[in-house]
Amino acid sequence: MKYSHIVFDIDGTLIDTEKAILMSLQKTILDEKGIKKDLQELHFALGITGKDALLQLGIDDIDYVQFIWDEIFKKYSGDICIFDGIRRLLEELKANSITLGIITSKTRKEYEDDFIRFGIAEYFDTVICADDSNEHKPNAEPMEKYLQYANAKRKETLYIGDSVYDMQCATSAGVDCALAIWGRIDSGDIEATYYLNFPKDVLNVLVDNNKHDDVLLDWAIELQFLSQCGLTYSKDLFDIERFERIREISVEIVSTKAGLSLEKVNNLFCNETGFQTPKLDTRAAVFKDKKILLVKEVSSGTWSMPGGWVDVNQSIYSNTIKEVNEEAGLDVIPERLIAVQDRNKHNIPKYAYGICKVFVLCNVLGGEFKSNIETSESKLFSLDELPELSVEKNTKEQIKMCFMAEQDDNWKVMFD
């Protein structure tokens, strides 16, 4: 199994409490403080402690208002239920000897009053409540407490929750996280290791079976290609309906195996019309003093050759110039092609669509690095002192190929 500890949030993950929390909070602040808020305006309160929520609302006598909120919350308890599939999931995880835990923003009393009655508390070995830490989600302390009390290793622990605060708590502690979309309207822009549409999807992330996943992904890619061709050229309404269903199946396969939401996969995987062709990505090989120029990515902290998608109004030549200028602040002239590669044959993870990577040797005219939203710095590296690379964009083997091309005036373009 990939993880030996699975830790859950409660509200919005194990039990559906959104309506009860928001409606009771709405009534509390209206009755006690005369504050009128739409339910949408109170969504920030999901995933943090009640006191933190009241603090953000500018409530001064927090303890008293919290007491009133708790009392009003009880009147909505009939609207709370366990999400479909949770009980069966917990049984299967236990059957596979997975240690289960909870990290919640509820106090210990709220945990006992609101959760115990559902009859699933017995599945959990370690429970971290708001009382157990000085800092709360999104701070890492609750997760650090769990790791300590449960004697769990970071790399073997997965935290599942429905809010950005849950994901930030796990990430700050160096723990993988999964967004429980079954407890949300949408995933928004929340960053997570996995996106789970249904509770049963948790089981898919536990098995690290790369070969099996590659085969399924190959099938999904082919199904998507065939369905898009069918939707492009078919005239019969019944055939179009069938091709639309084939496309949906391809999305479901990718979503299940990649741990991404159906919405996200659909936007990434099925966002084109017409005959499907690979995307183009350029990477600029810029050398000085027998060292190659790399840029550090803001999003990941890893390093890559300057480059990116070829814009619809750009050529390979012009896009290479544009990307180097944007990411490294340099003005360059593309000199010659080094290689044209099928990305999925050289880089990981495998993508669900085709990409042709074009490596271009460039000469520098001038310029200097400028702060930008994509990269935080640029630096020259020799082949034997390469930093941590963004391997989905360039590997050590690809960079070595560029070194070889730069040193060989008679270099012949390599292509897959």
C-alpha positions as CSV (number, residue, x, y, z in Angstrom):
1,M,0.0,0.0,0.0
2,K,1.2,3.5,-0.8
3,Y,0.0,4.9,2.5
4,S,-0.2,3.3,5.9
5,H,-2.1,6.1,7.6
6,I,-5.2,7.8,6.2
7,V,-6.4,10.8,8.2
8,F,-9.8,12.4,7.7
9,D,-11.4,15.8,8.4
10,I,-14.9,15.4,9.7
11,D,-17.2,18.2,8.5
12,G,-17.7,18.0,4.7
13,T,-15.6,14.8,4.5
14,L,-17.1,12.1,6.7
15,I,-20.4,13.8,7.5
16,D,-22.4,16.4,5.6
17,T,-22.7,19.3,8.0
18,E,-22.5,22.3,5.6
19,K,-26.2,23.2,5.8
20,A,-26.3,22.9,9.6
21,I,-23.1,24.9,10.2
22,L,-23.9,27.8,7.8
23,M,-27.6,28.1,8.7
24,S,-27.0,28.0,12.4
25,L,-24.1,30.6,12.1
26,Q,-26.3,32.8,9.9
27,K,-29.1,32.8,12.5
28,T,-26.7,33.3,15.4
29,I,-25.0,36.4,14.1
30,L,-28.4,37.8,13.0
31,D,-30.1,37.2,16.3
32,E,-27.2,38.2,18.5
33,K,-25.5,41.0,16.5
34,G,-27.9,42.0,13.8
35,I,-25.4,41.0,11.1
36,K,-27.0,39.9,7.9
37,K,-25.0,37.5,5.7
38,D,-25.9,35.3,2.8
39,L,-24.9,31.6,3.2
40,Q,-22.3,32.1,0.4
41,E,-20.7,34.8,2.4
42,L,-20.2,32.4,5.3
43,H,-18.5,29.6,3.4
44,F,-15.2,30.7,4.8
45,A,-16.3,29.3,8.2
46,L,-16.2,25.7,6.8
47,G,-13.0,24.0,7.8
48,I,-11.8,26.3,10.7
49,T,-12.7,26.5,14.3
50,G,-15.9,28.2,15.4
51,K,-13.9,30.8,17.4
52,D,-11.7,31.6,14.3
53,A,-14.9,32.0,12.2
54,L,-16.4,34.4,14.8
55,L,-13.2,36.3,15.0
56,Q,-13.2,36.9,11.3
57,L,-16.7,38.2,11.6
58,G,-15.5,40.8,14.1
59,I,-17.4,39.3,17.1
60,D,-16.0,40.5,20.4
61,D,-17.7,38.4,23.0
62,I,-16.7,35.2,21.2
63,D,-17.3,32.7,24.1
64,Y,-20.9,33.8,24.6
65,V,-21.7,33.8,20.9
66,Q,-20.0,30.5,20.4
67,F,-22.2,29.0,23.1
68,I,-25.4,30.4,21.4
69,W,-24.2,29.1,18.0
70,D,-23.7,25.6,19.6
71,E,-27.2,25.7,20.9
72,I,-28.7,26.8,17.6
73,F,-26.6,24.2,15.8
74,K,-28.3,21.4,17.7
75,K,-31.6,22.4,16.2
76,Y,-30.2,21.6,12.7
77,S,-28.7,18.3,13.8
78,G,-31.4,16.4,11.9
79,D,-30.0,17.7,8.6
80,I,-26.6,16.1,9.3
81,C,-25.8,12.6,7.8
82,I,-22.9,10.4,6.9
83,F,-21.9,10.8,3.2
84,D,-22.8,7.8,1.0
85,G,-20.0,5.3,0.7
86,I,-18.0,6.4,3.8
87,R,-18.9,3.5,6.1
88,R,-18.0,1.0,3.4
89,L,-14.8,2.8,2.7
90,L,-13.7,2.7,6.4
91,E,-14.5,-1.0,6.5
92,E,-12.3,-1.7,3.5
93,L,-9.5,0.5,4.7
94,K,-9.5,-1.4,8.1
95,A,-9.6,-4.7,6.3
96,N,-6.4,-3.7,4.5
97,S,-4.7,-2.9,7.8
98,I,-4.7,0.9,7.2
99,T,-4.4,3.0,10.4
100,L,-7.2,5.6,10.4
101,G,-7.2,9.0,12.1
102,I,-9.0,12.3,12.4
103,I,-7.9,15.9,12.4
104,T,-10.8,18.2,13.0
105,S,-11.5,21.9,13.9
106,K,-14.1,20.7,16.3
107,T,-13.4,20.9,20.0
108,R,-13.3,17.6,21.9
109,K,-16.8,18.3,23.3
110,E,-18.1,19.1,19.8
111,Y,-16.6,15.9,18.5
112,E,-18.3,13.9,21.2
113,D,-21.7,15.7,20.8
114,D,-21.8,15.9,17.0
115,F,-19.9,12.9,15.7
116,I,-19.9,10.0,18.1
117,R,-23.6,9.4,17.6
118,F,-23.0,8.3,13.9
119,G,-21.4,5.1,15.1
120,I,-18.2,5.3,13.0
121,A,-15.8,6.7,15.7
122,E,-14.6,3.2,16.5
123,Y,-12.8,3.0,13.1
124,F,-10.3,5.8,14.2
125,D,-7.2,5.1,16.3
126,T,-6.0,8.7,16.8
127,V,-8.2,11.8,16.9
128,I,-6.8,15.4,17.0
129,C,-9.3,18.0,18.0
130,A,-9.0,21.8,18.3
131,D,-8.1,21.5,22.0
132,D,-5.0,19.4,21.2
133,S,-3.0,22.1,19.5
134,N,-2.3,25.8,20.1
135,E,-2.5,26.6,16.4
136,H,-5.2,25.3,14.1
137,K,-5.8,24.6,10.4
138,P,-4.4,25.9,8.0
139,N,-1.3,25.8,10.3
140,A,0.7,22.5,10.3
141,E,0.5,22.0,14.0
142,P,-2.6,19.7,14.1
143,M,-0.9,17.4,11.5
144,E,2.4,17.5,13.4
145,K,0.4,16.4,16.5
146,Y,-1.1,13.5,14.6
147,L,2.3,12.3,13.3
148,Q,3.6,12.5,16.9
149,Y,0.7,10.7,18.6
150,A,0.2,8.1,15.9
151,N,4.0,7.5,15.4
152,A,3.3,8.0,11.7
153,K,5.8,8.8,8.9
154,R,5.1,11.8,6.7
155,K,5.6,10.0,3.4
156,E,3.2,7.2,4.5
157,T,0.4,9.6,5.6
158,L,-2.5,11.0,3.5
159,Y,-4.9,13.7,4.8
160,I,-8.4,13.9,3.2
161,G,-10.5,17.0,3.7
162,D,-12.9,19.3,1.8
163,S,-11.4,22.7,2.4
164,V,-8.4,24.7,1.4
165,Y,-7.5,24.9,5.1
166,D,-7.2,21.1,5.2
167,M,-4.9,21.0,2.2
168,Q,-2.7,23.8,3.6
169,C,-2.4,22.1,6.9
170,A,-1.2,18.9,5.3
171,T,1.1,20.6,2.8
172,S,2.7,22.7,5.5
173,A,3.6,19.5,7.4
174,G,5.0,17.8,4.3
175,V,2.1,15.4,4.0
176,D,0.2,14.4,0.9
177,C,-3.4,15.6,0.7
178,A,-6.6,14.7,-1.1
179,L,-9.6,17.0,-1.7
180,A,-12.9,15.3,-1.0
181,I,-15.0,16.7,-3.8
182,W,-18.0,14.8,-2.7
183,G,-18.2,17.3,0.1
184,R,-17.9,20.4,-2.2
185,I,-19.7,22.1,-5.0
186,D,-16.5,22.3,-7.0
187,S,-12.8,22.1,-6.5
188,G,-12.1,25.7,-7.4
189,D,-8.4,26.5,-7.5
190,I,-7.5,24.4,-4.4
191,E,-4.2,22.6,-4.8
192,A,-4.0,19.0,-3.7
193,T,-2.1,15.8,-4.3
194,Y,-5.3,14.1,-5.4
195,Y,-8.8,15.0,-6.2
196,L,-11.4,12.5,-5.2
197,N,-14.9,12.5,-6.7
198,F,-16.3,9.7,-4.5
199,P,-15.2,8.1,-1.2
200,K,-14.4,4.8,-3.1
201,D,-11.8,6.7,-5.0
202,V,-9.6,6.7,-1.9
203,L,-8.9,3.0,-2.6
204,N,-7.4,3.9,-6.0
205,V,-4.6,6.1,-4.6
206,L,-3.5,3.4,-2.2
207,V,-2.2,1.0,-4.9
208,D,1.0,2.1,-6.6
209,N,0.7,0.2,-9.9
210,N,2.3,2.3,-12.6
211,K,2.2,-0.3,-15.4
212,H,-1.5,-0.9,-14.9
213,D,-2.1,2.9,-14.8
214,D,-0.1,3.4,-18.1
215,V,-2.2,0.8,-19.9
216,L,-5.5,2.4,-18.7
217,L,-4.2,5.9,-19.6
218,D,-3.3,4.6,-23.1
219,W,-6.8,3.3,-23.5
220,A,-8.3,6.6,-22.3
221,I,-6.2,8.6,-24.7
222,E,-7.2,6.5,-27.6
223,L,-10.9,6.6,-26.6
224,Q,-10.7,10.4,-26.4
225,F,-9.1,10.6,-29.8
226,L,-11.7,8.4,-31.4
227,S,-14.6,10.2,-29.7
228,Q,-13.3,13.6,-30.8
229,C,-12.9,12.4,-34.4
230,G,-16.4,11.0,-34.3
231,L,-17.8,14.2,-32.9
232,T,-16.0,16.2,-35.6
233,Y,-17.1,14.2,-38.6
234,S,-20.3,12.4,-37.7
235,K,-23.7,13.8,-38.8
236,D,-26.0,11.2,-37.3
237,L,-27.5,12.4,-34.0
238,F,-27.4,8.9,-32.5
239,D,-23.8,8.4,-33.4
240,I,-22.9,11.8,-31.9
241,E,-24.7,10.8,-28.6
242,R,-22.6,7.6,-28.5
243,F,-19.3,9.4,-29.2
244,E,-20.2,11.9,-26.4
245,R,-20.6,8.9,-24.0
246,I,-17.3,7.4,-25.2
247,R,-15.6,10.7,-24.4
248,E,-17.2,10.7,-20.9
249,I,-15.8,7.2,-20.3
250,S,-12.3,8.4,-21.2
251,V,-12.6,11.3,-18.7
252,E,-13.8,8.9,-16.0
253,I,-10.8,6.6,-16.5
254,V,-8.3,9.4,-16.3
255,S,-10.1,10.9,-13.3
256,T,-10.1,7.6,-11.4
257,K,-6.5,6.7,-12.1
258,A,-5.0,10.2,-11.8
259,G,-6.9,11.4,-8.8
260,L,-8.2,14.5,-10.5
261,S,-11.8,15.8,-10.4
262,L,-14.0,15.0,-13.4
263,E,-14.3,18.8,-14.0
264,K,-10.6,19.3,-14.1
265,V,-10.0,16.3,-16.4
266,N,-12.7,17.4,-18.7
267,N,-11.2,20.9,-18.9
268,L,-7.6,19.6,-19.5
269,F,-8.4,16.5,-21.6
270,C,-11.5,17.4,-23.6
271,N,-11.2,21.1,-24.2
272,E,-10.7,20.9,-28.0
273,T,-12.8,20.4,-31.1
274,G,-11.8,19.1,-34.5
275,F,-9.1,16.5,-35.4
276,Q,-6.9,16.0,-32.3
277,T,-3.2,16.8,-32.7
278,P,-0.3,17.0,-30.2
279,K,0.6,20.3,-28.4
280,L,3.9,22.0,-29.0
281,D,6.4,22.9,-26.2
282,T,9.7,24.7,-26.8
283,R,12.8,24.5,-24.5
284,A,15.8,26.8,-25.1
285,A,19.3,25.6,-24.6
286,V,21.3,28.7,-23.7
287,F,25.1,28.2,-22.9
288,K,27.8,30.3,-21.4
289,D,31.3,29.2,-20.3
290,K,30.3,25.6,-21.0
291,K,27.3,25.8,-18.6
292,I,23.6,25.7,-19.4
293,L,21.1,28.3,-18.3
294,L,18.2,27.1,-16.1
295,V,15.4,29.0,-14.4
296,K,13.8,28.3,-11.0
297,E,10.1,27.9,-11.1
298,V,8.0,29.8,-8.6
299,S,5.3,27.1,-8.4
300,S,7.5,24.1,-7.6
301,G,11.0,25.4,-6.6
302,T,12.5,23.1,-9.2
303,W,14.6,24.1,-12.3
304,S,14.0,23.9,-16.0
305,M,15.2,25.2,-19.3
306,P,13.3,28.3,-20.3
307,G,10.3,27.4,-22.4
308,G,6.6,26.6,-22.5
309,W,3.6,26.0,-24.7
310,V,3.8,27.4,-28.3
311,D,1.1,30.1,-28.4
312,V,-1.4,29.9,-31.3
313,N,0.1,33.0,-33.0
314,Q,3.7,32.0,-32.6
315,S,6.2,29.8,-34.5
316,I,8.8,27.6,-32.9
317,Y,11.4,30.3,-33.6
318,S,9.4,33.2,-32.2
319,N,8.0,31.3,-29.2
320,T,11.5,30.3,-28.1
321,I,12.6,33.9,-28.2
322,K,9.4,35.0,-26.2
323,E,9.8,32.3,-23.5
324,V,13.5,33.0,-22.8
325,N,12.7,36.7,-22.5
326,E,9.8,36.2,-20.2
327,E,11.4,33.6,-17.9
328,A,15.1,34.6,-18.0
329,G,15.1,38.3,-19.1
330,L,17.4,37.5,-22.0
331,D,17.2,38.4,-25.7
332,V,18.3,35.4,-27.8
333,I,18.5,34.2,-31.4
334,P,17.5,30.6,-32.0
335,E,20.4,29.0,-33.9
336,R,19.4,25.4,-34.6
337,L,17.2,22.5,-33.7
338,I,18.6,20.0,-31.2
339,A,15.7,17.5,-31.0
340,V,12.0,17.0,-31.5
341,Q,10.7,14.5,-28.9
342,D,7.5,12.7,-27.9
343,R,7.2,14.0,-24.3
344,N,5.5,10.8,-23.0
345,K,8.5,8.7,-24.1
346,H,11.0,10.8,-22.1
347,N,9.3,12.6,-19.2
348,I,7.2,11.7,-16.2
349,P,4.4,11.6,-15.3
350,K,2.7,10.5,-18.4
351,Y,0.2,13.1,-19.7
352,A,-3.2,12.2,-21.1
353,Y,-2.5,14.1,-24.3
354,G,0.3,14.2,-26.9
355,I,3.1,16.8,-26.6
356,C,6.0,17.4,-29.1
357,K,8.9,18.9,-27.2
358,V,11.2,21.0,-29.4
359,F,14.7,21.7,-28.0
360,V,16.4,24.7,-29.6
361,L,20.1,25.9,-29.3
362,C,20.2,29.7,-28.8
363,N,22.8,32.5,-28.8
364,V,22.4,35.4,-26.3
365,L,22.3,39.0,-27.5
366,G,22.0,40.6,-24.1
367,G,19.6,41.2,-21.2
368,E,19.4,40.2,-17.6
369,F,17.0,38.4,-15.3
370,K,13.9,40.2,-14.2
371,S,11.5,39.2,-11.5
372,N,8.3,37.7,-12.9
373,I,5.4,35.5,-11.9
374,E,6.8,32.3,-13.4
375,T,10.4,32.2,-12.2
376,S,12.3,33.4,-9.2
377,E,15.9,33.3,-10.5
378,S,18.2,32.1,-13.3
379,K,21.6,30.5,-13.0
380,L,24.2,28.7,-15.1
381,F,25.0,25.0,-14.3
382,S,27.6,22.5,-15.4
383,L,26.3,19.0,-16.2
384,D,27.7,17.5,-13.0
385,E,26.2,20.1,-10.7
386,L,22.6,20.2,-11.9
387,P,20.0,21.3,-9.2
388,E,16.7,19.5,-8.6
389,L,15.0,19.4,-12.0
390,S,11.4,19.8,-13.0
391,V,11.4,16.4,-14.6
392,E,8.0,16.7,-16.2
393,K,9.6,19.5,-18.4
394,N,13.3,18.4,-18.7
395,T,15.3,15.5,-17.5
396,K,19.1,15.2,-16.9
397,E,19.3,13.0,-20.1
398,Q,17.6,15.8,-22.1
399,I,20.0,18.4,-20.7
400,K,22.9,16.1,-21.4
401,M,21.7,15.9,-25.0
402,C,21.7,19.7,-25.2
403,F,25.3,19.8,-24.0
404,M,26.3,17.3,-26.6
405,A,24.6,19.3,-29.4
406,E,26.3,22.6,-28.2
407,Q,29.7,20.9,-28.5
408,D,29.1,19.3,-31.9
409,D,29.0,21.7,-35.0
410,N,27.8,18.7,-37.1
411,W,25.0,17.7,-34.7
412,K,22.1,16.0,-36.5
413,V,18.6,16.7,-35.2
414,M,17.2,13.9,-33.1
415,F,13.5,13.0,-33.4
416,D,11.1,10.3,-32.2
